[in-house]
C-alpha cells in the first residue's frame, strides 16, 4: 500500500526545499555575474584587437576619440565599425553611433550601479582620453609611443564612450569614471592588447597618463 504523506511531513519537505533554494540562489547569482564578466572581458579583448588592427593599417596611429573637433561625444567605436574592424550594429552606419543592441561587442550585460544608460552613446566601454590631445581629440598617440604597454590602460568599463578617471575624481563628471560593475572591480584593456579584471587598488597602480 502506498504511503500517504502527512501534513507535517509535507511541511518538513517544503522547509528543506526552501532552505536548499536559499543556499543555492546566491551561488547561482555569483556564477551568473562571473559569466557576465567573462563575456565582457571577451568583448574588450576584441575591441583591443580591433584597435591594434587599426594601428597596423595606419602607420601605428591608434584610433582617435572623435572624427572632428566639432563633435562633443566619443566616436572611436563608430570609426572601428565604419572601417570594418568590428561588425556594425545595423545596416545604417549612422545609427551605430547612438544605438547599442544587446548582441553588440560594445554592450556589457552587467547592470549599471549608477542607473545611467549608455545606449545613447553607443558603447558601455571607453578609451582612455589621457592619450588624446584634449584640445584636438581627432589625434591620438602612436602605439609605439608607450614605454610600458602592458601596464598602460587603453580603455575599459565606463558609463559612456570615454574614460577619464579611475578614482572617481569630483572635478570630472561621473559618466567619465571607470564603472566598477564586476564584483567591485572593472575589466580594462591595455596598450599591448591584453585585457584583465582589476579591483580599484590594482587599477590605480597602472599607467593612466
N, C-alpha and C positions, 0 to 999 in steps of 0.2 A: 504494500500500500504506500502511495506517495505521501511523503511528509509535508504538511502544510505549515508554512512559516507563521509564527505568532506575530502579533503587532510589535512586541518588544524586540524580537529578532530582526524584523524589518527595520525598525528604528536604529538598531545597532549597526546593521549593514549600511544604511544611509549615512550614518555618522562617520563610519570608517571611510566611505567613499568621499565624503566632504573633506575629511582630514587629508586624504591622499591627493585630492584635487588641489587643496590649498598649498600642499607641499610641491606639487608639480608645476603649478602655474608660474611661479617666479622663475623656475629653471627654464621653462619654455619661453618666457618673455626674454630672458637673458640670451638664450640661443637665437631667438629671432633678431634681437638687437645686434648680436655678433655677426649674423649672416648679412644684415643690412650694412654693417661697417665693412665687411669683406667686399661686397658688391661696390660700395662707394670707393674703396681703395682701388679696385679694378678700374673703375671709371677714371680716377685720377691718373693711374698708370697709362691708360690710353690717351688721355689729354696730354700728359707729359711726352709720350712718344710722338704724338702729332706735332707738338711744338718743336721737338728735335728734328722731325722731318722737314718742317717749315724752315728751320735754321739751315739744314743741309742744302736746301734748294735756294737759299737767299744769302749766300756768302757769309754764313754764321750769324746773321742777324736774327734775333728772336722776334716772335710775333708782337706787334705793338698793342698798346692798350686800346687805342682808337684809330679809326680811319683818318679823322680830321680833328683839328682843334675846336671846330665849331660844335662838335658833339659834347654832350655832358654825361653820357653813360658809357660803360665799358662795351667794347665791340670785338674784343680779341676772339671770342668764341665764334662770332659771326664770320670773322675772317677765316678761321680754320674750316668752317663749314662751306663757305663760298668757294674756297680753292680745294675742296675735296680731301682735306686731311682728316676730316671726321664726317660721317654721314649726316646730311642735312635733316632737320626735323620735319620738313614739309617740302612740297613741290614748289612753294613760293618762298624764295630765299629771303625776301624782305621780312617774312614773319619769324624767321629764325632768331632774330634779334630780340623778340618780345615774348615768344611762346616757349613753353617747356613741357612737352609731353612726358608722361611717366616713363616711357622707354628710352628717353634721351640719355646720352652719355653725360650730359651736363646736369642731370637730375639725381638727387640723393633722396632715398625714400625715408630717411630719418626725419622725424618731426622737428620743426624748428622750436627750440626752447623759448625763443622770444615772441613767437607767434607771427613773426614777419613773413611775408610772402616774397619769394624770389622769382615768381613766374614772370613778372613784367620785365625783368632784366635778362631773362633767358638763360640763367645759369645759377646753380647753387654752389659753384666753385669760383674762386677769384685768383687772378695772378697778382704777384707782389709789385705794387706800383712804386716801391722804392727803387726798382731797377728801371724805371721810366723817368725821362725828363719831365717833371710835372708841369713845366711851362710849355713843353712841346711833347704831349703824350703820344704823338704819332711815331716818336722814336723810341727804341728800346735798346738794351745792351746787346753786345755780341756774346754768343755762347762762350767764346774763347776768353772773355774778359774776367771770368770768375776764377779766382785763385784756389778756392776750395769748393768746387761744385757739389760735392757730396754732402756738404753742410749748409749750403746756400738755399734758402727756401724760395722756390719759384712760384708756389701758389698752394691752394688748399681749400678746406671748408670755410665758407664765409656766408654772410647774409645776402650779398649781391655779387656782381661780377668782378669786383676789385678787392684787393686785400692790402690793408694799410697797417693795421696794428694787431699784434698778437696779445698784448697785455691790457686790452680794453681801456686805452687812454681816454680821459674825459674830454680832451680837446679834439678828438676825432669822432665823427658820427658813428653810432654803434653798428650801422649796417656795413661798415668797412672793417669791423673787427673779425678776428678768427671766430668761427662759431664752434664751440666745444659741444658737439652734438653726439659724439660717440663715446659713451662710458666716461664722461668727464674729460674727454680728450678730443683730438681732431686728427683727421687724415691730412697730410701735407705731401706735396711732391717737390722734388729738388732739381737743381740745375744739372745734375748728372743723369737724370731720367728716372730715378727710383722714387718710390712713394712709401711712406710709413705712417703708422698711427703714433701719436705722441701726446703726452699729458702737457699741461701748461708749463710746468717747470722745465722739462726737457726741451720743449719747443722754444722757450726763451733763451736757451743756450746755443741755438743755431744762429746762422748769419742771416740777418734780415736786411741790412743796408750797409 
